[in-house]
Amino acid sequence: MRYVQEFRDPGLGRALAAEIRTLAADGRSYKLMEVCGGHTHTIYRYGIDGILPPEVELVHGPGCPVCVLPMGRVDLAVATARMPGVTLACFGDVMRVPGSAGSLLEARSQGADVRIVYSPLDALAIARAEPDREVVFFAIGFETTAPSTALTLRRAQAEELANFTCICNHVLIEPPLRALLDSADVQIDGFIGPGHVATVLGAEPFLFVPREYGRPFVVSGFEPLDVLQSIRMLLEQLREGACTVQNQYGRAVPWAGNPRALAVMDEVFEVRPEFEWRGLGAIPHSALALSGAYADFDAERRFALHAPDVEDPPACQCGEVLKGLIKPWDCRIFGTGCTPERPAGTCMVSPEGACAAYYTYGRHETEREPVA
Amino acid sequence: MTRGVGPEALVRGPGAVRCTTCGDIAESVRVVRADPGAGLALCVDDSGHELTVQTELVGPVAAGEVLLVHAGTALAREA
């Protein structure tokens, strides 16, 4: 497909890295957060961290929806999947997220009907094909994914499909960014902004970051040259004392977003009073529930479901990783009690999670202090 | 090949298996055949996999156009 190779050109990458080294050679240090897990994956898959100068530190933000899913919501999914007659459909990474009573993968191995789908539309197809099953779609994701769920629910309503419901875990990007920026222990100089969230929201809604918090923000694409160029743009702003939102991902992101996507989200969802985030705690107005017009498709209402309050495992330090306070290898159970094969924390589950990215690409082998 | 339900919903790449949805990843696909009445289009990705895409968010599409797709829904046309 067009574009991909152009944005992985090694020569252009080396040139951008040289420009970044020049910009960073002013005696200061720069701490930049990539908000989105997709960026984290790109950074480690293509070794971007290895070609940056030591003055530029990348920290990994809360933009992986699996990584911020609290255990109580996983327990809710597992309990639903174990209900007689229920088929629970979910995205792939959710399968291995540990709850207090096991994961969905373990529930499936014990007989629960749990199916991986690529899109909400696939879950709807299951409901059409198997009218004797109650098909519950476990919806997860930021504003990028929420329109897909909304369109699917609109189809279900139009078809008067009675055996299709949704557990809505969709979350919003602005509240956790504000929570991070309001946190006294988080020191971030600039943000590599979530490009695909911005295809829906646009770049404009991120203006609060420079205007209210005085940090530059660059909406970025996901190829390696996109990320390098975004880092360069942030450094240029910081060097020049500028502070604004720039759109590096203009080939996909309109300044004002996608109005059709925003409209269907407004129709199908309403904002929850608050929602629990792994490592960040309860954040007001940070997640979506189904609106009254779609109440018939709300599995939490139809089956009287309730997510229990469950503490994270005491040894797990996902919260500090998600705030950028520690590196994954600083966690006391990284690579020992928590591995991609047997994750204890959510950041080790998804390949987009910071811990899994470090582990998969071997960063811990070179960066960890040897044990004496 | 058609993909959708099952383990193939994960994208395999060198050294990793990724979930397109959880990673907030969108991918480029080319429209093969549009069904404007249903708001759907049959598309093909880089690997030759066929997938059905919801197209309501980008308006009418035509064969040959390249769309940026996330979780089975086109979010944008590639400029």
HADDOCK unambig.tbl for C-alpha pairs under 7 A between the chains (distance, minus, plus):
assign (segid A and resid 1 and name CA) (segid B and resid 28 and name CA) 6.82 0.50 0.50
assign (segid A and resid 1 and name CA) (segid B and resid 46 and name CA) 5.78 0.50 0.50
assign (segid A and resid 37 and name CA) (segid B and resid 23 and name CA) 5.63 0.50 0.50
assign (segid A and resid 38 and name CA) (segid B and resid 23 and name CA) 4.87 0.50 0.50
assign (segid A and resid 38 and name CA) (segid B and resid 24 and name CA) 5.98 0.50 0.50
assign (segid A and resid 38 and name CA) (segid B and resid 25 and name CA) 6.27 0.50 0.50
assign (segid A and resid 64 and name CA) (segid B and resid 22 and name CA) 6.31 0.50 0.50
assign (segid A and resid 64 and name CA) (segid B and resid 23 and name CA) 6.19 0.50 0.50
assign (segid A and resid 65 and name CA) (segid B and resid 22 and name CA) 5.98 0.50 0.50
assign (segid A and resid 66 and name CA) (segid B and resid 22 and name CA) 6.25 0.50 0.50
assign (segid A and resid 91 and name CA) (segid B and resid 21 and name CA) 6.97 0.50 0.50
assign (segid A and resid 92 and name CA) (segid B and resid 9 and name CA) 6.91 0.50 0.50
assign (segid A and resid 92 and name CA) (segid B and resid 10 and name CA) 6.43 0.50 0.50
assign (segid A and resid 92 and name CA) (segid B and resid 19 and name CA) 6.06 0.50 0.50
assign (segid A and resid 93 and name CA) (segid B and resid 19 and name CA) 6.07 0.50 0.50
assign (segid A and resid 93 and name CA) (segid B and resid 22 and name CA) 6.70 0.50 0.50
assign (segid A and resid 115 and name CA) (segid B and resid 6 and name CA) 6.75 0.50 0.50
assign (segid A and resid 116 and name CA) (segid B and resid 5 and name CA) 5.85 0.50 0.50
assign (segid A and resid 116 and name CA) (segid B and resid 6 and name CA) 5.09 0.50 0.50
assign (segid A and resid 116 and name CA) (segid B and resid 7 and name CA) 6.61 0.50 0.50
assign (segid A and resid 117 and name CA) (segid B and resid 4 and name CA) 6.02 0.50 0.50
assign (segid A and resid 117 and name CA) (segid B and resid 5 and name CA) 4.45 0.50 0.50
assign (segid A and resid 117 and name CA) (segid B and resid 6 and name CA) 6.11 0.50 0.50
assign (segid A and resid 117 and name CA) (segid B and resid 9 and name CA) 6.18 0.50 0.50
assign (segid A and resid 118 and name CA) (segid B and resid 4 and name CA) 5.10 0.50 0.50
assign (segid A and resid 118 and name CA) (segid B and resid 5 and name CA) 6.07 0.50 0.50
assign (segid A and resid 118 and name CA) (segid B and resid 9 and name CA) 4.82 0.50 0.50
assign (segid A and resid 118 and name CA) (segid B and resid 71 and name CA) 6.04 0.50 0.50
assign (segid A and resid 118 and name CA) (segid B and resid 72 and name CA) 6.93 0.50 0.50
assign (segid A and resid 119 and name CA) (segid B and resid 71 and name CA) 4.52 0.50 0.50
assign (segid A and resid 119 and name CA) (segid B and resid 72 and name CA) 4.98 0.50 0.50
assign (segid A and resid 122 and name CA) (segid B and resid 4 and name CA) 6.53 0.50 0.50
assign (segid A and resid 122 and name CA) (segid B and resid 5 and name CA) 6.45 0.50 0.50
assign (segid A and resid 141 and name CA) (segid B and resid 22 and name CA) 6.41 0.50 0.50
assign (segid A and resid 144 and name CA) (segid B and resid 24 and name CA) 6.79 0.50 0.50
assign (segid A and resid 145 and name CA) (segid B and resid 70 and name CA) 6.91 0.50 0.50
assign (segid A and resid 145 and name CA) (segid B and resid 71 and name CA) 6.45 0.50 0.50
assign (segid A and resid 148 and name CA) (segid B and resid 71 and name CA) 6.62 0.50 0.50
assign (segid A and resid 148 and name CA) (segid B and resid 73 and name CA) 5.64 0.50 0.50
assign (segid A and resid 196 and name CA) (segid B and resid 24 and name CA) 6.51 0.50 0.50
assign (segid A and resid 196 and name CA) (segid B and resid 26 and name CA) 6.90 0.50 0.50
assign (segid A and resid 199 and name CA) (segid B and resid 75 and name CA) 6.60 0.50 0.50
assign (segid A and resid 199 and name CA) (segid B and resid 76 and name CA) 6.98 0.50 0.50
assign (segid A and resid 200 and name CA) (segid B and resid 75 and name CA) 6.99 0.50 0.50
assign (segid A and resid 251 and name CA) (segid B and resid 78 and name CA) 6.36 0.50 0.50
assign (segid A and resid 251 and name CA) (segid B and resid 79 and name CA) 5.37 0.50 0.50
assign (segid A and resid 252 and name CA) (segid B and resid 76 and name CA) 6.27 0.50 0.50
assign (segid A and resid 252 and name CA) (segid B and resid 78 and name CA) 6.03 0.50 0.50
assign (segid A and resid 252 and name CA) (segid B and resid 79 and name CA) 6.84 0.50 0.50
assign (segid A and resid 260 and name CA) (segid B and resid 57 and name CA) 5.25 0.50 0.50
assign (segid A and resid 261 and name CA) (segid B and resid 57 and name CA) 5.74 0.50 0.50
assign (segid A and resid 351 and name CA) (segid B and resid 17 and name CA) 6.97 0.50 0.50
assign (segid A and resid 351 and name CA) (segid B and resid 18 and name CA) 5.89 0.50 0.50
assign (segid A and resid 352 and name CA) (segid B and resid 23 and name CA) 5.50 0.50 0.50
